[in-house]
Amino acid sequence: MKFRRRGKILVTLIFILLLTGGAILTLSFLSAEPPVGSIERCSQVLSKARQAEAGEYARELLTDAETAWMEAMEEWKIQNTKWYITRDYTLLHKKIQLALQKGEEAYRRSISVKDSMYHDLAIILKEVDQNLKHYTEHYSVLPLNQQSRQDYRTAEMLFLEAREAYERGNYNRVIPKLKKSRELISESIRKNREVLNEYFINVPKWKRWADETVAWSKANGKAAIIVDKFARKCFIYARGVEIHSLDAEFGVNWIGQKRHVGDKATPEGRYSVTKKKSKKGTNYYKALLINYPNEEDKARFAEEKKKGLISRKTGIGGLIEIHGGGGKGINWTDGCVAVSNGDMDQMFRWADVGTPVTIVGSLKTLEEIQASEK
């Protein structure tokens, strides 16, 4: 009986050992299987994230994902060097899962950031484009701040480069170029607006000059000439009534008062014709010489010289005329007022020595001019 009982116990123990061993072998087999499917999926996710430019727009997340991926691959190599039964891919599983998680996040973040930048940059591109067009329409033909003109050219070049990068989807390249372009054109417009605002403060004075000239024409029953530089017009009045409106062209630096010889500015003030020239008396068909500099011009010139604003060696200039040879469509003279030869004939018909010639910057306010341009 004893022998039989011991035999049963032994058989039971052997059976338990076999079951335990089988379980151990099964677990070893299972733990020794690498996550091949997850590895393949992770590789695809990382590739997708890179194609979505996560390296540009979700760099930290992509770096984390690629670090986890490299660590997983290193762990895989280590486990593959071990005896089959002793391999353990637990850490490999964790690294692959981390790489998958970070890779998916990098992809989503990159898509989200690019989408947001696409819309945000489109708004700024439109704003800068409008500012460039505004500059072209309102300031490009005006002889204003020279630095602002250079700033405009730089802003335009940067804008074109930024727009090209935007169209290619290189949004990070767009940002610095567009930012600088925006700063330059905004500052350029600001500077030019300041110059014009200061210039147009004189409109009430200019209107008073024009009104007095028209009143003189009416009272004396004679002709008078009013030149509006901003409107690019010469107006001929007879007995206080406007009878001709002629296109005019001025000095290259026509905005502002003429200060000295060689500044290529057309003077502003109340003058009169001192001489009528024709044939060989002028290089420009016919001409009306005016009495620039008048007493106000001389006083202003002397004051600026005294303050050191004008070199002591510089003269005040003279020989300012209304002459023919105009019709070029640009401001080109050294300071004179140019009209076409046909219009110069009208001038000669009505003007005489002593005819008042009043030259103003503008007979309209800046607001009135800009409203009429819309």
C-alpha positions as CSV (number, residue, x, y, z in Angstrom):
1,M,0.0,0.0,0.0
2,K,2.8,2.3,1.0
3,F,4.5,1.7,-2.3
4,R,1.4,2.4,-4.3
5,R,0.7,5.7,-2.4
6,R,4.3,6.9,-3.1
7,G,3.8,6.0,-6.8
8,K,0.7,8.2,-7.0
9,I,2.4,11.1,-5.3
10,L,5.4,10.8,-7.7
11,V,3.1,10.7,-10.7
12,T,1.3,13.8,-9.4
13,L,4.5,15.7,-8.9
14,I,5.7,14.8,-12.3
15,F,2.4,16.0,-13.8
16,I,2.7,19.3,-11.9
17,L,6.3,19.7,-13.0
18,L,5.3,19.1,-16.6
19,L,2.5,21.6,-16.4
20,T,4.7,24.2,-14.8
21,G,7.4,23.6,-17.4
22,G,5.0,23.9,-20.2
23,A,3.7,27.2,-18.7
24,I,7.2,28.5,-18.4
25,L,8.0,27.5,-21.9
26,T,4.8,29.1,-23.2
27,L,5.5,32.4,-21.4
28,S,9.1,32.3,-22.6
29,F,7.9,31.8,-26.1
30,L,5.4,34.6,-25.9
31,S,7.9,37.1,-24.3
32,A,10.4,36.1,-26.9
33,E,8.2,37.3,-29.8
34,P,9.1,40.9,-30.9
35,P,6.2,43.3,-31.8
36,V,6.8,43.2,-35.5
37,G,3.4,44.6,-36.4
38,S,3.8,47.5,-34.1
39,I,7.3,48.2,-35.4
40,E,6.0,48.3,-39.0
41,R,3.2,50.6,-38.0
42,C,5.5,52.9,-36.1
43,S,7.8,53.2,-39.1
44,Q,4.9,54.2,-41.2
45,V,3.7,56.8,-38.6
46,L,7.2,58.3,-38.4
47,S,7.4,58.5,-42.2
48,K,4.0,60.2,-42.3
49,A,5.0,62.7,-39.6
50,R,8.2,63.6,-41.5
51,Q,6.2,64.1,-44.8
52,A,3.9,66.4,-42.8
53,E,7.1,68.4,-42.0
54,A,6.9,67.7,-38.3
55,G,10.6,68.5,-38.2
56,E,9.6,72.1,-38.9
57,Y,6.3,72.5,-37.1
58,A,6.4,69.9,-34.3
59,R,10.2,69.4,-33.9
60,E,10.2,68.5,-30.2
61,L,7.5,65.8,-30.5
62,L,9.2,64.3,-33.6
63,T,12.5,64.3,-31.8
64,D,10.9,62.4,-28.9
65,A,9.4,59.9,-31.3
66,E,12.6,59.3,-33.2
67,T,14.6,59.0,-30.0
68,A,12.1,56.3,-28.7
69,W,12.3,54.6,-32.1
70,M,16.1,54.4,-32.0
71,E,16.1,53.2,-28.4
72,A,13.6,50.5,-29.4
73,M,15.8,49.4,-32.4
74,E,18.8,49.2,-30.1
75,E,16.8,47.1,-27.6
76,W,15.7,44.8,-30.4
77,K,19.4,44.2,-31.3
78,I,20.3,43.5,-27.7
79,Q,17.5,40.9,-27.3
80,N,18.3,39.3,-30.6
81,T,21.8,38.5,-29.3
82,K,20.3,36.4,-26.4
83,W,19.3,32.8,-26.3
84,Y,15.8,32.4,-27.7
85,I,14.2,31.3,-24.4
86,T,15.8,34.2,-22.4
87,R,14.8,37.0,-24.7
88,D,12.5,39.6,-23.2
89,Y,10.8,42.2,-25.4
90,T,8.9,44.0,-22.7
91,L,11.1,47.2,-22.9
92,L,10.9,47.0,-26.7
93,H,7.1,47.0,-26.5
94,K,7.2,50.1,-24.3
95,K,9.6,52.0,-26.5
96,I,7.6,51.2,-29.7
97,Q,4.4,52.3,-28.0
98,L,6.0,55.6,-26.9
99,A,7.4,56.2,-30.4
100,L,3.9,55.5,-31.9
101,Q,2.3,57.9,-29.5
102,K,4.8,60.7,-30.0
103,G,4.8,60.2,-33.8
104,E,1.0,60.4,-34.0
105,E,1.1,63.6,-31.9
106,A,3.9,65.1,-34.0
107,Y,1.8,64.4,-37.2
108,R,-1.3,66.0,-35.7
109,R,0.5,68.9,-34.3
110,S,2.3,69.7,-37.6
111,I,-0.9,69.5,-39.6
112,S,-2.7,71.8,-37.0
113,V,0.2,74.3,-36.9
114,K,0.5,74.4,-40.7
115,D,-3.3,74.9,-41.1
116,S,-3.3,77.7,-38.6
117,M,-0.2,79.4,-40.2
118,Y,-1.8,79.0,-43.7
119,H,-4.8,81.1,-42.6
120,D,-2.9,83.6,-40.4
121,L,-0.2,84.3,-42.9
122,A,-2.8,84.7,-45.7
123,I,-4.3,87.6,-43.6
124,I,-0.9,89.3,-43.2
125,L,0.1,88.8,-46.8
126,K,-3.1,90.5,-47.8
127,E,-2.4,93.4,-45.4
128,V,1.1,93.9,-46.7
129,D,0.0,93.7,-50.3
130,Q,-2.6,96.4,-49.7
131,N,0.0,98.6,-48.0
132,L,2.3,98.2,-50.9
133,K,-0.5,99.1,-53.3
134,H,-1.4,102.1,-51.1
135,Y,2.2,103.3,-51.2
136,T,2.2,103.0,-55.0
137,E,-1.0,104.8,-55.4
138,H,-0.4,107.7,-53.0
139,Y,3.4,108.1,-52.5
140,S,5.4,106.5,-55.3
141,V,5.3,109.5,-57.6
142,L,5.9,112.0,-54.9
143,P,9.4,113.3,-54.1
144,L,9.2,112.6,-50.4
145,N,11.5,110.8,-48.0
146,Q,14.2,109.0,-50.0
147,Q,14.9,106.4,-47.3
148,S,11.2,105.5,-47.4
149,R,11.5,104.9,-51.1
150,Q,14.4,102.5,-50.5
151,D,12.4,100.9,-47.7
152,Y,9.5,100.4,-50.1
153,R,11.6,98.6,-52.7
154,T,13.1,96.3,-50.0
155,A,9.6,95.7,-48.6
156,E,8.3,94.8,-52.0
157,M,11.2,92.4,-52.7
158,L,10.7,90.6,-49.3
159,F,7.0,90.4,-49.9
160,L,7.4,88.7,-53.2
161,E,9.8,86.2,-51.7
162,A,7.5,85.6,-48.8
163,R,4.5,85.0,-51.1
164,E,6.5,82.5,-53.2
165,A,7.5,80.6,-50.0
166,Y,3.9,80.7,-48.9
167,E,2.7,79.2,-52.1
168,R,5.2,76.4,-51.7
169,G,4.1,75.8,-48.1
170,N,7.4,76.9,-46.6
171,Y,5.6,78.8,-43.8
172,N,8.6,79.1,-41.5
173,R,10.5,80.8,-44.3
174,V,7.6,83.2,-44.9
175,I,7.5,84.6,-41.3
176,P,10.8,86.5,-41.1
177,K,10.5,87.9,-44.6
178,L,6.9,88.9,-44.2
179,K,7.5,90.5,-40.8
180,K,10.3,92.6,-42.1
181,S,8.3,93.6,-45.2
182,R,5.4,94.6,-43.0
183,E,7.6,96.7,-40.8
184,L,9.3,98.5,-43.7
185,I,6.2,99.4,-45.7
186,S,4.3,100.5,-42.6
187,E,7.2,102.8,-41.5
188,S,7.5,104.1,-45.0
189,I,3.8,105.0,-45.2
190,R,4.0,106.6,-41.8
191,K,7.0,108.8,-42.7
192,N,5.4,109.9,-46.0
193,R,2.1,110.6,-44.3
194,E,3.9,112.8,-41.7
195,V,5.6,114.8,-44.5
196,L,2.3,115.3,-46.4
197,N,0.4,116.2,-43.3
198,E,3.0,118.9,-42.5
199,Y,3.0,120.1,-46.0
200,F,-0.8,120.4,-46.2
201,I,-0.9,122.6,-43.1
202,N,-0.4,125.4,-45.6
203,V,-3.6,124.9,-47.5
204,P,-5.5,127.8,-45.8
205,K,-2.6,130.1,-46.7
206,W,-2.6,128.8,-50.3
207,K,-6.3,129.3,-50.6
208,R,-6.0,132.8,-49.4
209,W,-3.3,133.6,-52.0
210,A,-5.5,132.1,-54.7
211,D,-8.6,134.0,-53.6
212,E,-6.7,137.3,-53.5
213,T,-5.3,136.6,-57.0
214,V,-8.8,135.9,-58.4
215,A,-10.1,139.0,-56.7
216,W,-7.3,141.1,-58.2
217,S,-8.2,139.7,-61.7
218,K,-11.8,140.6,-61.2
219,A,-11.2,144.0,-59.8
220,N,-8.7,145.0,-62.5
221,G,-10.4,143.2,-65.4
222,K,-7.2,141.5,-66.3
223,A,-5.7,138.0,-66.6
224,A,-4.1,136.1,-63.7
225,I,-2.5,132.7,-63.4
226,I,-2.8,130.2,-60.6
227,V,-0.6,127.1,-60.5
228,D,-1.7,124.1,-58.3
229,K,1.3,121.8,-58.0
230,F,-0.5,118.9,-56.4
231,A,-3.3,119.0,-59.1
232,R,-0.6,119.5,-61.7
233,K,-2.6,122.3,-63.3
234,C,-2.2,125.9,-64.4
235,F,-5.4,127.9,-64.3
236,I,-5.9,131.1,-66.4
237,Y,-8.4,133.6,-65.0
238,A,-9.8,136.6,-66.9
239,R,-11.8,139.2,-65.0
240,G,-12.0,136.8,-62.1
241,V,-13.4,133.9,-64.1
242,E,-11.5,130.7,-64.9
243,I,-11.1,130.4,-68.7
244,H,-8.4,127.7,-69.1
245,S,-7.2,124.7,-67.1
246,L,-3.8,123.4,-68.4
247,D,-1.8,120.4,-67.5
248,A,1.6,121.3,-65.9
249,E,4.9,119.7,-65.0
250,F,7.3,120.9,-62.3
251,G,10.8,120.4,-60.8
252,V,11.9,116.9,-59.9
253,N,11.6,117.9,-56.2
254,W,8.4,119.7,-56.6
255,I,6.8,119.2,-53.2
256,G,7.8,122.0,-50.8
257,Q,9.3,125.5,-51.2
258,K,12.3,126.2,-53.4
259,R,15.1,127.0,-51.0
260,H,18.3,127.5,-53.1
261,V,19.8,127.1,-56.5
262,G,20.1,123.5,-57.8
263,D,17.5,122.0,-55.5
264,K,15.2,121.3,-58.5
265,A,12.2,122.6,-56.5
266,T,9.4,124.7,-57.9
267,P,8.8,127.8,-55.8
268,E,5.6,128.6,-54.0
269,G,4.4,132.2,-53.6
270,R,2.9,135.2,-55.2
271,Y,4.8,136.4,-58.2
272,S,4.3,138.3,-61.5
273,V,5.5,138.0,-65.1
274,T,8.6,140.1,-65.7
275,K,9.3,139.2,-69.3
276,K,7.7,137.3,-72.2
277,K,10.2,135.2,-74.2
278,S,9.8,133.6,-77.6
279,K,11.9,132.4,-80.5
280,K,15.6,132.6,-79.6
281,G,14.8,134.1,-76.2
282,T,14.1,130.6,-74.7
283,N,15.1,127.0,-75.2
284,Y,11.4,125.9,-74.6
285,Y,9.3,127.4,-77.4
286,K,7.9,130.3,-75.4
287,A,8.3,131.4,-71.8
288,L,7.0,133.7,-69.1
289,L,9.8,134.7,-66.7
290,I,8.6,135.4,-63.1
291,N,10.2,137.5,-60.3
292,Y,11.6,134.6,-58.3
293,P,13.1,135.3,-55.8
294,N,10.7,137.8,-54.4
295,E,11.2,139.6,-51.1
296,E,9.7,136.8,-49.0
297,D,12.0,134.2,-50.7
298,K,15.0,136.4,-50.0
299,A,14.1,136.8,-46.3
300,R,13.5,133.1,-45.9
301,F,16.8,132.3,-47.7
302,A,18.8,134.7,-45.4
303,E,17.2,133.2,-42.3
304,E,18.1,129.7,-43.3
305,K,21.6,130.7,-44.1
306,K,21.9,132.3,-40.7
307,K,20.8,129.1,-39.0
308,G,23.3,127.1,-41.0
309,L,20.6,125.2,-42.9
310,I,22.0,126.4,-46.2
311,S,25.7,126.6,-47.1
312,R,27.1,130.1,-47.2
313,K,28.5,129.3,-50.7
314,T,25.0,128.4,-52.0
315,G,23.0,131.0,-54.0
316,I,19.2,131.5,-53.9
317,G,18.8,130.8,-57.6
318,G,16.6,132.4,-60.2
319,L,15.4,132.3,-63.8
320,I,12.1,130.5,-62.9
321,E,9.7,130.5,-65.9
322,I,6.4,129.1,-67.1
323,H,7.6,127.6,-70.4
324,G,6.7,125.2,-73.2
325,G,8.2,121.8,-73.9
326,G,5.9,120.1,-71.5
327,G,3.5,117.2,-72.0
328,K,6.0,114.6,-71.0
329,G,3.8,113.2,-68.2
330,I,6.5,113.5,-65.6
331,N,8.0,116.2,-63.4
332,W,11.4,116.9,-65.0
333,T,12.3,120.6,-64.9
334,D,15.0,122.3,-62.7
335,G,12.2,124.2,-61.0
336,C,10.2,125.8,-63.7
337,V,6.6,125.2,-64.7
338,A,6.3,123.4,-68.0
339,V,3.2,123.2,-70.2
340,S,2.7,121.9,-73.8
341,N,3.6,124.2,-76.6
342,G,-0.1,124.5,-77.6
343,D,-1.0,125.5,-74.0
344,M,1.9,127.9,-74.0
345,D,0.2,129.7,-76.8
346,Q,-2.8,130.2,-74.6
347,M,-0.6,131.6,-71.8
348,F,1.0,134.0,-74.2
349,R,-2.3,135.2,-75.5
350,W,-3.6,136.1,-72.0
351,A,-0.5,137.0,-70.0
352,D,1.6,140.1,-70.1
353,V,4.3,141.7,-68.1
354,G,2.9,142.4,-64.7
355,T,0.4,139.5,-64.8
356,P,0.1,137.9,-61.4
357,V,1.4,134.3,-61.1
358,T,0.4,132.6,-57.8
359,I,2.0,129.1,-57.2
360,V,0.5,127.0,-54.5
361,G,1.1,123.5,-53.2
362,S,-2.6,122.6,-53.4
363,L,-6.0,124.2,-53.4
364,K,-7.5,121.1,-51.8
365,T,-6.9,119.5,-48.4
366,L,-5.2,116.1,-48.3
367,E,-8.4,114.6,-47.1
368,E,-10.3,116.0,-50.1
369,I,-7.7,114.7,-52.5
370,Q,-7.6,111.2,-51.0
371,A,-11.4,111.0,-50.9
372,S,-11.6,111.9,-54.6
373,E,-9.1,109.1,-55.4
374,K,-11.3,106.3,-53.9
